Amino acid sequence: MLLIEPPPKESPLRGLAFSFAFEPRIGSYAGLDSRLRAYDFTAVRSPYLNAFGVRGRAWLNNGFLLEMAMTYGIGVARGEVPTVTTAIDSGVGAGYMAPFGLFATMGVGFGVLTQSVASTSEGGALVYRAPFIHPRVGYALQRSAWFGAISAGFVLHAPIGPAHEQPLWEDPFRRPTIHAFTIGLESGFGWSR
């Protein structure tokens, strides 16, 4: 039994898929470590962020595809007190899928990166709200009602506004960009003809 019903034969749709993604990221998450240490906060220490998400895709008979995606990432730097980094991205994308499974997409949307920073005497949160772009290339495989894909990409956030609203901190902890390389492994349900 198919979980996704195929469209009528006259439909422009060639396929549909819904998948869960494991998408670890290596990026500039520890870019503020020197300033965090200067304030006696625990440093982020690692550029690695575990990330997971869901994606929905529809591709047309002419090979173009549309997608919607949401990703959640979390990383913890353990020390005397922890620093916790979380990231949430939601967006849409468009691209092209070749008949043999290779694809390229460009995702755009809005994301929030939060770093809860602390010391033995004080703490706070740095919140970076930002639009993002996420170009990605990969290979998709579909068998019966199963859909799988592997991809590589680069995500770039451009923060808007200050990272916090705490007037007691002398440093605004601003960042020009937040970026990361991504590797995606997906598995889910799909249909194609």
Secondary structure, DSSP 4 states (H G I P E B T S, - for coil): --SSPPPPTTSSEEEEEEEEEE--EEESTTTTHHHHHHTTPPP---SEEEEEEEEEEEEETTSEEEEEEEEEEEEEE-SSS-EEEEEEEEEEEEEEE-TTSEEEEEEEEEEEEEEEEE-SS-EEEEEEEEEEEEEEEEEEEEETTEEEEEEEEEEEE--BS-S---TT-S-----S-EEEEEEEEEEEEEEE-
